[in-house]
Amino acid sequence: LALPAPPAGGIMVAQMLRILERFDLVELGHNSPDYMRVVSEAMKIAGRDKDEHIGDPDFVVPPLAYLLSDAYADACAARIKRGEKTALTRTLSDSKGTTTISCVDRNGMVVSVTHTLGVPSGVMPPGAGFMLNGAMNWYDPRPGKAGSIAPGKRRFSSMTPTIVFEDGKPVATLGAPGGAWIGVAVAQALLNLLDFGMGMQEAVMSPRFSATTDAIDIGNRIPRATQRALEAMGYAVNRSAATFPFAGVHGISVWDGELDGGADPQRDGYAAGIV
């Protein structure tokens, strides 16, 4: 369960998961070169489709049935299996104005919220109690695009507060700040939880990578041998000096009735139980 458009992160995460259902990720091996290639290509396909199709639904109807269909996921997976590379050119910035909160109460009620100021303006309308954001700079200046600027139009964002259900009951909730990296970070945390059986803390602090441009960006804990293998496949690889880069995932899992919180060490968030 994730936000619909105009926040586009949930659509992007769902599309990545649909494509990756076509692969045995455990067999590939967590963060192996082949795993990173497959997941990175799914990231790029979903990122390209987000930029092309997702906007304010009052102006542009997102083709969700198509993007999340078995037929399209099959076609995308086939391209990846053939070794094709998706082109995705854009600039990135790691916004510092985003906050995410995941909560579970004693009755099992779950809340997942992500709020962003984009580039905070420092301006508060008198009596309103909130700060104006800087999201106007997210619009595409070119006319005729899903994200083109228009009067009264809302711009999509990458926010993706998420709740995971099993047999109709919530079993995990997570989200992240981090601009364009939010979707790829939340998707990796979900793969860690659902495919590799990690606990929440391990899932959110496991080494991450990002393919939100043509290059694959990797955290500094990814082995250099893995980097060399990806470069041998023809990828440009950028190594971050940060130990925990690419968004800051926080979440709670509630399998078997036990609450398990996790907080990404790169941010100043934390996991806590309150009585």
N, C-alpha and C positions, 0 to 999 in steps of 0.2 A: 504494500500500500504506500503510494507516494503522491506528491502533489501533481495535479494536472498542469497543463500550460496556463499562464505564461512561464512560471518556473519550469525549466526544461530538463533539470537534472534527473528527475524521476523517470522521464521518458527515455533518456539516454541510458540510465542504469538498466531499465527493463529490456531495452534493445540489446545491450551487451550480454545480459544473462541469457536471452533467447538465442543469440548466436552461439554462445559458449556451451549451451546444452548439447550442441552437436559434437563436442569433443570430450574425450576422457582426460580431464585435467589432472586427476590424481596419477594416471599412468604417465603423463608428460613430466610430472614432478614439479613441486612447488618452486616457483622462481627459477626453473631451469631455462636455458636459452630457448628451447622449443615452446615452453609454456609462455614465456614473456613475448615471443613473437606472435603466438596465437592471440593472446589477450590484448596485446598492443594493436593488432590489426582490428580486433573487435572495437577497441576504444576509438580508433580513427574512423571507422565506418559510422559508428553512432555519433561521433562528434561532427562529421561531415553532414549527416542527415539532420542533426539538430540545427546546425547553421542554415541549412537549406530550407527546412520545412516548418520549424517551430517558431511561432510568434504569438501575438495576442489573438486568442481564438475569436474575438469579436471582429477581427479583420482577416485572419487567415485560419482556415480550418485545418488543424494538423491531421495528416493521414495516419492516425494511430493504428487502425485495423491493418493497414498495409505494412507499416514499419515493424509491427509486432507479430506478423503472420508467420506461420510455418514455412510458407513458400519463400518469403523474403529471407528469413533466417537461414533456410537451406541454401539459397543462392549465395548469401554472404559467406557462409561457412565453406561452401565449395570454392569460392575465390581464395579464401585463406589457405585451404588445403592445397590449392594449385601453386601457392607461393606468391600470389599477386599482392602488390603493395598499394594501399589507398593513399592518395595525396591529400594532405590537410595542412594548409598554410594559414597561420594566424600568429598574432603576437599574444603574449601572456603577461598577466600580472597577478600577484598573490595579494588579494585584497585583505586589509587588516580590519575592515569594518563589519565583519560577519560574526554572529553568535549562534550557537546551536545548543539545544537543551533536550535531553531525553529523560523521561520520568516514568516510573512504574510505582503504583501505590499498593497497599496491602491487599486490596481487592482485585488486583490484576488489571486495573485500568491503566492504559498506556497513553502517553502524550509525547509527540516528537515535533519540535518547533525549530525552524531556522529563520533568522531575521538578519537582514543586511542593510547597511547604509551605503554600500559601494565605496565611494570616496566621500567620507563625511564632510558636510559643508560647514558644520559648526553653527548653523542657523536653525533656530527653533521658532515656529510660528507662535506668537503670543497666546498663551492659554491652551495650546494644543497638547503640550507634553511630549512631543517627539521631535527628533531632528530630521531635517530634510536630507535626502540622500543625493548621491551624484550619479544616478543610474542613466541620465540622459546620454552619457558618453558611451553607453553600451549599444546604442542604435547603430545600424548600418547606414552610412551616409548615402549609399547608392539606392536610387529608387527602384521599385519593383521587386524587392526582396522581402522575405518573411519578416525580417527584423528591421525593415526600413522605418525611418521616423515618420510619424503622421500625427495630426492633432488628436488628442484624447487616447492615444495608443499606449499600451503597457508593454514594456520591454521584457523579454524573457531573462531569466537568470539561471545559474547552475545549481541553485539550492535544491537539496533533495532529502529532507527529513523523511525517514523510512520506518515502516513497521512491517515485520515479517510474521506471517500467520502460518500455523500448522493445524490442520483439521479444524479450521475456523477460529482458533484461539491465538492471540498474539504470543510469540515466543522470543522476539527480539525487537529492539528499536535502536536506531542509530542515525547519525547525521554528522555534518562537518562544516566548518568554515574553510575557505581556501579558493575562492574564485573559480576559474575554469577547471581546477583540479578536484573539485568536490565530487563530481560524478565518478571519475576514475578511482578515487580513493575509497568511496563508499562501496563501489562494485568490488574492489579487491577485498575489502573487509568482509563483504557478504560471501565471496568465494572462500575466504579463509574459514568462516563460520560453517557454511553449508556443505562445502565440498571436502574440506580438509579437517573438519571437526575441532577447530581451535576454540578455546575459550575467548571471551570478549577482549580481555586485556591483550592476549597474544595476537588476536585478529587485528586489533587496531595499531599495534606497534610493530608488526612484522614488516620487514623491508618492502618498500613500495617502488613502483615505477609509474611513468606517465607517458602516454602517447597522444597528447592533445595538439601536436604539430607533426610535421613529417619526421622529426627526430624522436628517438626514445630517450626520455630523461630518466635517470636512475638515481636512487639514493646511494649514499656512500657506503652502505653495508652490503650492497650487491657485489659479489666477488668480481675481481678484474678479469678472471678467466671467462665469466659469463659475458662481460662487456665485450671482450675480444671475439667471442663466438657470435654475438649479435652483429658486430662490425663485419665479420666474415660473411654474414648473410646479406650484407649490403646496406645495413642501417647506419645512419649517423647516430651516435650515442653520446649524450651529454651527462657527465657525472656531477651530481650536486655535492658540494662540500658538507652539506647538512647531514646529520645522522638520521633525522626523522623528517624528511621533506614531503611536499605534496599533500596539502590540506591537513586538517587535524581531526581525525575521526574520534567520536565519543559515542558510547552506546551501552546498552544493558541487554543481556539475554535472560530469559526466564524459563528455560527448559527444566522439566522435572520440579517445578515450583520453587527453584532456588534462583535468587537474583545474583547475577554476575556482571558487575560493571567494569568498564574499561575506558581509560582516558589516554589519548595520544600524548606522549611526553613532549612533543615539540611546542605545544601550546600551554597556556596557564590554566586550562580546565582541569577538572578532577572528577572522580567517581566517589560518591558518598551515600551512606544509608542514614536516613533521618527518622527517628522514632517520635 
